[in-house]
């Protein structure tokens, strides 16, 4: 009994000793491992890819193509007009009456006209950027004026040089006082010409007008039988307007008869009605 009591006390003392010991804290060093990867992975990929691709492609392509091509073409469209030094005595050819203009273009003011065969003193050729544009500068009644160079030749014109083919059918024409006479011939184009290429238009009264002269002629007088007068083709105006459009891209707005079957044609340019060409209703021929 005594032994059992002693054994019980020993066990009790051992139990009390074990309960009184302090619990040791767990190590904290491994916590450092979780902090390093979390910061590196979250900061690096979020800042780098968002800034670089958004700025570069939006600024460079928008500025370069919008400014460069707008300035160069505008300066090239301004022609430099000059007068080349050209001087000779010429003659009006291939035009019964040539318009004289205030400027080297068909839209400028008409100062007057020069008849076929008229002598002309040319004193310059109009150029743009060093290239002839088809106009001569002349002196007209003491003023500087311009004529289309294609109607100025260096030799006096004749019916033959103008390519006219005269037949043997003819009329003898007289002035009103019968002091002068001239022979006119019918050409293969149906019109009447003298040997210098001047064209004549008959009328029912027996009067003939020369397109290259102010003289009135007659083949018949009141006591004579008037000559038959040919009429212009019925579609002459339609044919003329089609040809004018094909060559110059303009449409007539008004016709003014300035002689028998000869009309001054007006077109609209920059909202202004201007004389443009003269047309012969009999032949359809026109010139500026």
C-alpha angles and dihedrals in degrees: 000000000000091000092052092054092051092049092051092053092050092053091047092053092050091052093051092049093055094050094053096061118107119242113245116235119247117250116266101196097098090065089078090067093066096052100057101055094043096059096040094050097047102046104039101056097039100057103036102056097040100059104037102057098040100059105037103059098042103057107039103056097044101060104041103060098041101061108035104061098047101069107042101063096050096065093049092060094065108092119209108228118204139162115243116213105256123150129175143122110258140173133228107254137172091019126084089208123008120208117235113214135200091223134025095266137077093241095062126097117293108233096183142291141277120216125231111281094021114147113243130191107217115202104171147006120228116233137181116206088347096307125113111246098195104267132112125204114228140168110253119184090333094312134101110256141160137232133185107267094216089072096052119087133178095232130056110261126244132184089257095049089050090056095249119151111210121201127210092256106107149158131212109226127199135197117248092265091042090236094123134037137188136185119233126191133204111242129210089257089065097252132111122246140170119228091268091061097253111148124226130202120205126213134202092254092062093256120132124200122205114220090209097047142040092228117115116218135192135206091182136028130207091278092049132075110263118241120248113261120219115225123223117256113278093237098042093116094050092048092047095049091049092052092045091053093048093052104034107012093233132121125215117244100180140020123205118190106223096170139358105313090343117118136188106220121212126202133181117251121174090349091305126112108228135172106258113169142353116235133195109221092203097056105015090234115147138176139180 
